[in-house]
């Protein structure tokens, strides 16, 4: 493995720290978005159903959300894993460049 030259090395300065923070928050938002959007949509649908039928059962709001989140996790698990692994590899690559 070749060593990084001085120009290729990243120095941990303010702009790089802000970049890493922004990249981390964007990745966290991207990974949580499918689950959060599902919870919001299912919550609104169940609330409308409860308002129309006048049913006030607390388990009626939880069970559909759990089922919907489980389905979304199954559908998006591969993509979420790939995104998390890409983020982890990028972060370890930055750590490696700073440490050399």
N, C-alpha and C positions, 0 to 999 in steps of 0.2 A: 504494500500500500504506500502510495506516495504521500509525502508530507505537504501540507498546505503552505503556499508561499505567504509572505507578509500581506500581499494584496488580497489573497483569498480568505485570510483569517477575518473573522468577525470580532469586533471589540464590543464588549458589553457596555454600550453607552445608553443615554436616555432614549434615543429614537429606537434602538433595537429592543429595549425593554418594553416600550410602548407597542412596538410591532408584535412582540410575543404575547403581551397581554390582550391585544386586539384579536390576534389569531386564536388564542385560547377561548375567548368569549364567543367569537364567531363560530368556532367548532362546537362549543357547548350548545349554543342556540340552534345550530343546524341539526345536531343529534337529538335534541329534545323537541324540536318543532313537530314532527309527526304525532308524537304522543300528546303534546299539549293541544294541538289543533283538534285531535280526535276527542279529547276530554271536553273541550269547549263545545264542539258540535253536538256530541251526544248529550251533554248537559242541557243545551238549549232545547233540543228535541224532546227530551224527557220532561223538562219544565213546561213546555207547551202542552205536552200530552197530559200532564198533571193539572194544568189550568183548565183544559177543555173538559176533562173527566171528573174534576174535583177530587182526585185521589191524593192523599197526603201521606203516603207511606215512604219512610226514609230509605228502606231497602230498595225501593224502585229506582232511586237515583244512583245507588252504588253498583248494583249488579250489572246493568247495561254498560257502565263505564269500565268495569273490570273486564267484561267480555270484549268490548271494543278495543281496549288497550292491549289485551292479549293477542287479538287478531292483527292489530297494527304492528306489534312487536314481531310476530311471526313473519309478516310480509316485509318489513323493513330491516330485519335483523342482519342480513347479509350486507346491505348498504351501510348500516350503522357500524358494523364491524370493520368494513373497509375504510370508512372515514376515520374511525378511531385509530386504526393501525397506521394510516397515512400520517395523521397528526403526531402519533407517537414516534414514528420514524423521522419525521421532520424535526421534532424537538430534540431527539437524541443526536441527529446530525448537526444541529446547531451547537449542542453541548460539546460534541466532538471537535468542531471547528474552533470553539472558544478555548478548549483545553489544550490544544496543540501548541 
